[in-house]
Amino acid sequence: MVLLGYRDRNVHELVVHETALRAGSYARLGVDVQTVAGHEHPEAPLSAGLGGSLIETLKGHRTWCAGLVHTLHPFFWVWDRGEGAALTDLRSLAGHPDGSIVSAFTDKLLEDRGLRVEALDVERFPVGIPGDHERLKALMSGSVDAAVLGTSFAPTALARLGLTQLLFFGDAMMFPTAGLGIDAAMIDPDGWEVRAVIDAQREGLELIKAQATVAVNAVAALLPEASREDAERLLRDYVAPNYGPTPEDVETVGSGSVAWLSDVLAVEPGSVRNFYEKVR
């Protein structure tokens, strides 16, 4: 058995794993994969969250490299209460913790659109699903103008609440966010188990792009509070079109991502420049 750590148990990180599992791809290739919360299981040699893994590697905390990239599109949105305000009118925001990858994305995208982030009143909530629920609660209560939310919720479900999507991060920037991170100090990146996990997840990606029933089932399982139609729409409108990048795109976007994040963190990239070299 090999442990796959997730940073956030949601569609964004785990849809490919869940699809491969439900399709029997792991079993067919003879590998047993168990998902665990990465922060609770540092012994997990594989990670589904590439953004956080890259931060840990740049800071010298782990020795992650990418074995597979699922998407180059960050699956986060800025939502408001549907009051007709423009993104540039925001005065307050429910966001993520300082130092997190989503906080760095948010700052970049808002600044690219002429917003001075330092002038915003940002309420910071934890990463992950509990944090998403707190951000949504702050937005619905009116204590903030907008909130940054991930795939803890289906966009169609949020729209039914009367919320309006101001920005989909995945349309506005490219960065390898989800995939398969490998800690080379803990497991051989070229070992059979890792290769089997990669091959199984590639099968999962193909099923996702085909919008196969098993992929819909995987999305629905990761969105237990959503309807079947919500799961189908999330797969059709966002996941299927944005998952399964080419190795060439990974190489191009990955190199730029390492350079940008190194600058944000004020660290030297060093050997981390090779973070994506094993992706084929």
Disulfide bonds with the S-S distance in Angstrom:
none
